Amino acid sequence: MKRYWCSVVAAAWLVLAIPAHAAEGVTAVKSPYGVKETLDRWAAAAERRELKMFSRVDDYAAVPPVTRALAALAAETTAR
C-alpha cells in the first residue's frame, strides 16, 4: 500500500511540476510566414537532413466555423 501512495504522489508531482518548467525560457516570436509556408520551409529543411515527414494534419480544418469565430473573437479581445 505504501508503494501505491508513493506512486500516486510521484505522478501528482510530475503532473504539477513539469508544465511549470516547460514554460521557463520559452520565447514567443511572431513569424513573418504563414502556417503553410512555415511547414513547407520545415519540410524542406528536414528533407535536406534526410528526415522524412510522414504526414501533415490540418487541425484547423476539423474545427467547426462557429468555434473558429469564437477563437478569433477571444484572441482579438485578449490582444487589446
WOLIN-V735877 format. One record per residue. RES is the residue in one letter. SS is DSSP state (helix for helix, strand for strand, loop for the rest). OMEGA is omega in whole degrees, -180 to 180 (* if undefined). D_LAST is the distance of its C-alpha to the last C-alpha in Angstrom with 2 decimals. Layout:
res->[RES,RES]
ss->[SS,SS]
omega->[OMEGA,OMEGA]
d_last->[D_LAST,D_LAST]
This chain:
res->[M,K,R,Y,W,C,S,V,V,A,A,A,W,L,V,L,A,I,P,A,H,A,A,E,G,V,T,A,V,K,S,P,Y,G,V,K,E,T,L,D,R,W,A,A,A,A,E,R,R,E,L,K,M,F,S,R,V,D,D,Y,A,A,V,P,P,V,T,R,A,L,A,A,L,A,A,E,T,T,A,R]
ss->[loop,helix,helix,helix,helix,helix,helix,helix,helix,helix,helix,helix,helix,helix,helix,helix,helix,helix,helix,helix,helix,helix,helix,loop,loop,loop,loop,loop,loop,loop,loop,loop,loop,loop,helix,helix,helix,helix,helix,helix,helix,helix,helix,helix,helix,helix,helix,helix,loop,loop,loop,loop,loop,loop,loop,loop,loop,loop,helix,helix,helix,helix,loop,loop,helix,helix,helix,helix,helix,helix,helix,helix,helix,helix,helix,helix,helix,helix,helix,loop]
omega->[179,-180,178,-178,176,178,179,180,179,179,179,179,179,-179,-177,-173,-174,179,180,179,-178,-177,-178,176,179,179,178,180,179,-178,175,-178,175,-177,-177,-180,177,178,177,179,178,180,179,178,179,-180,177,179,179,173,-177,173,-175,180,173,179,178,-180,-177,-180,-179,-178,178,-179,180,180,177,-180,178,179,178,179,179,179,179,-179,-179,-179,-178,*]
d_last->[52.41,51.27,50.30,48.16,46.18,45.79,44.32,41.92,40.78,40.45,38.40,36.08,35.68,34.82,32.23,30.51,31.05,30.38,26.64,26.11,28.10,26.52,23.08,24.73,24.69,22.39,20.36,17.74,18.20,16.80,20.01,21.10,23.06,22.42,23.52,27.01,27.69,26.64,29.01,31.68,31.47,31.66,34.62,36.37,36.01,37.29,40.16,41.18,41.57,43.56,41.01,40.69,37.62,38.97,36.26,32.72,30.95,28.27,26.44,23.91,26.90,27.96,24.78,25.22,23.19,21.79,20.40,18.87,17.13,15.83,14.67,12.82,11.19,10.33,8.97,6.77,5.68,5.45,3.81,0.00]
